Amino acid sequence: MAPFNSLWLLLALWCCVHGSDPALPQRLMLQQHYAKFQERASSRPSLNHAVSKVFNPISFGADSTGAADSSDAIVNTINAAFQAQKGKELLPGINDLGGAVVDLQGGNYKISKPIRLPSGGGNVVIRGGTLRAADKFPTDGYLIELHSPSSDKADKKKRGFYYEDITFRDILFDSGFRGGGLLVIDSARIRVDNCFFIHFGTEGIHVKSGHETFVSSTFLGQHVNIGGDPDEKSFSGTAINLASNDNAVTDVVIFSAGTGIILSGQANILTGVHCYNKATAFGGVGIYVKLPGYSQTRIDNCYLDYTGIVLEDPVQVHVTNAFFLGDANVVLKSVKGVISGLTIVDNMFSGSSNAKAVVEVQGTFNQVDQVVIDRNNVRGMSVKSTTAKLTVVGKADKWVADFSPILLFPDRIKNVQYSLYVNGKKSIPLHAVTSTSNNKVVVEADRVVDGGVSVSVDQYSK
């Protein structure tokens, strides 16, 4: 039944109940009201005509089989997504795209040039497919680049942020042993979640001059293996290079690369990272902290598997709850000779019984303060610490507690506590500490007694 007839039927029923007939004026009035209703309804947007903010490269001509090059199609897809919404901003100058999605739809896309995202966009997700470098992909490029032309300004003080709230999820980045996987420059709050980076010639992920890039639940490897690769000696490149501040790497596995993670920014945190990228014996490094004097790095609950940690002039660095396997250790590398605020505690070290030190010093450190290396449990390696306890017994008037095999820094004891005990009921002798040189504590008494000393020392100073 037509809407007008329905309304007229209701009016007729009302008139019957009240004993009157629907007159012509009422019919005309009802027709006028219905006409206005139709006019208002036609001016409202229909849900069926809403603009979708999900974009896919196939619609722009991409080849999801990987046979033909899809670079231009993917660029056009992302450009369309970056035009999805205008008028709202995140950070100043960054257009809020309203949650636009670039859906790769499980496709396998061949890329011959870097996919550079348009500058000044955010609140967008790129997800669900594979990007593979073609044979002619440039060796200095990255499959996807968040790289604004404004970032190339010579004056860094005038640069700003050009991307914000961009998420890469469920993507396989295959760089074909040529360039890198993902480049992030001058960007804020970028997420890389549940991705897979392989065959990078340079770097899997490079973050530069940005703020708060979070990498989580992601795997990275130059060569695809499960460990024990016969070509491990030739592994090169870096899985993750964080040359920026306030980033987090969480629950990430790095299974092959010359260096697992390089940190050259401040206030970064690594949690739950498993590095078995290249063994230390072959020249590999699991985690390399390369910001001498300004480190401010937290490494927590990580697994260093035959490849260790290198800290250059560590200042405010915390390493805890980690497992070091296969003679993996921590190397303190002197650049300017400064260590301050270093804590290496509550870790497990398991080695091959060749007496390799759990913490190793390379070079000379002239300034050492607030360094605590303690409470680490060790098997098959040599314990090194900044605190130690020894007991020396015997009938003598001098006892020597030699801490040189245990203490990390040579000829450095800042605090000593000791107690002397004497067997029998003879009078207590006069006694004192007479030397702490060469990490040896000497306690002497004014006569020979049958007893001993218990000594506690530390190399901590403020």
N, C-alpha and C positions, 0 to 999 in steps of 0.2 A: 504494500500500500504506500502511495506517495506521501511525503511528510505533510503536505498541505491537507490532503484528504484525512489524514489521521487527526490533525488539529481540528478540522471542521467536524469530524465525528464526535470528538470530545465536547465541542461546543453544543452540538445537537443534543447529546445526552444530557448535558446540564440544563438545556432549555426544557426538555421533556420532564425532568424531575421537578423543575420549578414552574411548570405549567405555561410555558411561553414558547413561541417559535423563534428560530434564529432569523432575524430580520436582515435585510440587505445591508444596512449600515455596519452591523457587526461583521458581516462577511467581508466587506471592503476593508474594515479596520484590521481584520486578521490577515488579509492578503498583504497589506502594507507592512505589518510587523514581520511577516515571514520573509518578504523581499529584503528587508534590512538585515535579518538574520543570515540569509544566504550571502549577502554582500560582505558581512564581517567574517563569515566562515571562509570565504574564498580568499580573503587577504591574509589568513594565518598560514605559516609555513607547515607543510605536511611532513610527518616523520619519514614518509617514503622518499622524500626528496632531500633529506639531510646529506651533507657532504661527508664522505668517508675520509678519515685521516690515516688510513692504512694504505701504504704504497708498496707495490712490488715490481721488481725489475722486469719480470716477464711481460708485464703490460707495456713496458717501454721498449720492448724489443730485445731483451737479454736472452741469451741461450743458456738455459739451466742445465744443459748436458755437458757444458765445458768444451764443446767442439769449437765454437766461434768465440771471438773476443767480445766481452760484455762490458768493457770499461765505460764507453759512452752511455750505454743504457743505464748503468748503475749511477753514474754521475747525474743523469737527467732525473732518475728516480729520487735521489737525495735532494736535488735542487727543488723538485716539486714539493717534497716534504717540508723543506725549509721555507716554503711560501704558504704553508697551511694556515697560518694565523698571523695577523698583524695587529698592532696596537697595544699589546701587553708586553711587559718586560720582566726579566729576572734581574740580574745585575744590570747596571746602566749600559745600554747599547746592545744587550742580548735579548733578541726576540723570543718570547715564550711561545713555543710551537704547539702548546696545548695537548701534549702527549701524543704527538704524531708517531707513527710506527712505520719503519721501513722493514718489510717482511721479505726475507730472501726465499721463503717457501721451500726450504730444503734443497735449493738448487746448488749446482756445482758450477761456479762462474770463473772463467778465465779472464785475468786482468793483465793488460799490457802496460799500464801506467798507474801511478798512485791515484787513489780516489780521495781527493781533497774536499773536505766539507766546507760549505760556504761559511764565511765569517759572520759571527753575531747571531748564533742560534742556540736554543736549549730546550729542555723538556721534550726529548725525542729518544726513541729506542730503535736500534738496528739489531736485527736478530735472525737466527734460524737458517744458516746455510754455510756454504764453503766458498772461500775466495782463494784462488790459486794464481801465482805469478806465472805469466807467460815467459817463453824463452827470451824475449826481448825486454823484459821488465828491467828498469834501471837499477843498478846495483847500489845506488845511494838513495833509493826511494823506499817508501813503506806502503804496504797495501792500502791502508787507510791513514789519512793524515788530518789531524786537527791543527792546521797551520795557517793562520791568517797572514796576509801580506803585511799587516801592521806589526807583526812580530819580528820582522826583519829590520826594524828601525835600529839605527846605531845607538841611540840614546835609550838605554833600558829603563831609565826612570820615567820616561813618558809612555812606556808600554802599559797595557792594561790586561783585562781578561776578555777573551773573544768567544769562548764557548763555556757553557754551564749545563749541568744536569743532562749529560748524554750517556746513554747506557748501551754497551755492546754485550750481547747475551747469546749464548749457544751458537757461536761462530767458530769455524775452523779456519785459521790463517795459515796458508801454506806459501811460504816465500820462495820456494824453489831454489834454495841456496844462492839467492841473489841479494835482494835488499832485506828490509825488516818487515815486521808485522804491523805494528800500530805506533804512530807518532802523536804525542799529545803535547802541545806547546801553549803556554799562556791560557790555561783552561782551569776551571774550578768545578769540583764535585763531579768527576767523571767516574763511571763504574765499568769495570771489565769483569763479567761474571760468567762462570761456566763456559769458558772458551778454551781453545786448543791451538797452540802456536808451534809450528814445526818448520824445519828446513830454512830457518832464517840464516842469512849470510852475515848480517851485522848484529841486529838486536831483535828480540821478540817484541818487547815493549820499551819505548823510550819516552819518559816524561820529563819535560824541560820547562823550568820557570813557571810551574803551575802550582796548584793548591788543592790538596785533598783528592787525589786519584786513588780509588779503592780497587784493588785486584783481588778477586776471591774465587775459590773453587775452580782454579784454572791450572792447566798443564802446559809446560813449555819444554821443547827439546829440539835441538838442531838436527839430530839424527833420531829416528824412531827406533827405540829399543826398550828393553826392560832391565838394563844393566849388563855388565860384562861384554860390552861391545868391543870387538877386536880392533876397531879403529879409534878407540877412545883417546889415544895420544894425539890424534889430529883434530879433536874437537876445538872449535874456535867460537868467536862471537860471545855475546852476553844475552842472557835470557831476559832480564829486567834491568833497566838503567833508570834510576830515580834521581834526576838532577833537579829536585824541587823539594818543597817543604810539606810536612803534615800529611804524608801519604800512608796507606796501610796495605800490606800484603798478607792475606789471611788464607790458610788452607790451600796452599799452592805447592805443586810438585815440579821440580826442574830436573829432568832426567838426562839431558845432554846439552852441554855448552862449555866453552872455555871458562867462563865465569857465570855463576848462577845469578847473583844480584849485586849490582853496584849501587851504593848509596852515597851521593854527594850533595845531599840536602839535609836540612835540619828537621828534628822532631818527627822522624819516620818510625813506624813500628812494624815489625815482622812477627807474625804469630802462626804457628803450625806449618812452617815451611819445611819441605823435605828436599834437600839438595843431594843428588848423586850424579851431578853433571860431568865432572872430570876429576879424577883422583888427584890429591895433592902430590903424590909421587910422580905424576905426569905433568905437573905444573898448573893444575886447576885450582880454582878458588870457589868455595861455595858462596860466601857472603863477604863482600869487600866494602868496608866503610872508609870512604876517601874524602873526608872533609876535615883535614887536620885542625884541631883546636876548636871546632864548632859542631861536633858530631850530634849530640843530643839524640841518641838512637836507642831504641828498646828492641831487643831480640829475645823472644819468649817462646818456650815450648816448641823449639825447632829441632830438626833431625839432620845433622851433618854426617853424611854417609860417605866415608873415605875422602871427603873434601871439607876443608875447615873454614875458619873465619879469620880475616885479616883486618886489623884496626890500625889506621894511621893516626898517630897522636890523639888517642881517644879522650874526649872531654865529655863527661856526662853520658856514658854508655853503660847499658845494663844488659847482661847476658845471663839468663836464668832458665832453669827447667829444660835445658836442651840435652839431647843425646848425641854424643860424638862417637862414631864407630870407625874402626879400621885405622887407628892412629890419627884420626882427624883431631885437630887442636885449634887453639886460639893463638894467633901471632900478633904481637904488639910491635908495630913498625914505626921507628923513629923518623920523623921528617924535620920537625923543629925541636924535638927533644922534650915534649910536654905530655904528661898524663895527669888528668885531674878528674875526679869523680867517676872512676871506673869500678864497676861491680860485676864480678864473675862468681856467682854462687849457685849452689844447689843443682849442679849439672852432673851428668853421668858420662864417663870416658871409658871406652873399651878399646884396647889395642892389641898388638901382636907380640907383646912381651919383649920389645926391643928397646925399652926404657925411654921412648920418646916422651918429652915433657908435654904435659897437658896445656901449659901456657908457655910460650916462647917469646923471648925478647930479641928483636933485630935492631941493632944500632944502640946508641947511648941516649938515655933520658936524663936530662939535667934537672928537670922540674917534675917531681912526683908528689902528689898529695891526694888524699881521700881515695885511696885505692884499696879495695877489699876483694881478695880472691880467697874463698874459703868454702867449706862444707861441700866440696865436690867429691863424689865417690869415684874411685879409679881402679881399673883392672888392666894389667898388661901395659901400663904406661907409668911414667915418672910423675909423682905428685909435685906440683908447684903451688905455692901459696904465699900470702902476705902475713899469715898468722901461723904459729906453730907452738907445740908444747913438747918438752923433753924432760926425762928424769935420768939423772946420772948418780950412781951409787958406788960406794967403795970407801975403804979406810984411807983417808987422805986429808991434806990440808988445802987442796985445790981441786976443783971440779970444772970440767970444760964441757959445755953443752954446744955441740956443733950443729948449727941450723943451715949451713951452706947447701946441703943437698935438697933442702925443702924450700927455703925462701927464694922468691922470684928475683928480686933485685940484689945485686952483689953489694956487700959491705954496707948494708943499710938496716939498722935496727933502731926504731924510734921509741919503743916502749918495752920495758922489761918488768916482769913480776917474778919473784922467786921465793921459795921457802926452803929452809935448811932443817933437816931432822937428824937427830943423833940417837943411836942405839944405847941403851943402858941408862943409868941414873947419874952419869957424870955431869958436871956443870956445863952450861951452854957456852960454846966459844964465841968470841967476837968474829964477825964475818961480814963480807961485803962483796958487791960486784966490782971487779977491778978492770974489766975490759969487755967491749962489745964489738971489736973490730973483726972484719972478714966474716961477719954473720956468726961469730962464735961468742958465747957468753961465758966469761970466766968468773967463778965465785971462789973466794979464798977465805980461809979461817986462820986464826992466830996460833992454832996447833992442830996436830993430827987427831982426827976423831973417826970413829966408825959410824958413817952416816951417808948422806947424799943430799942432792938438791933437786927440786922440781922447778922448771923454768918455763914461763910463757912469754912470748915476744910477738910484736907485730911491726909491720913496716908502714903503718898508716900514719899520716900526719895531716894537719889541717892548715 
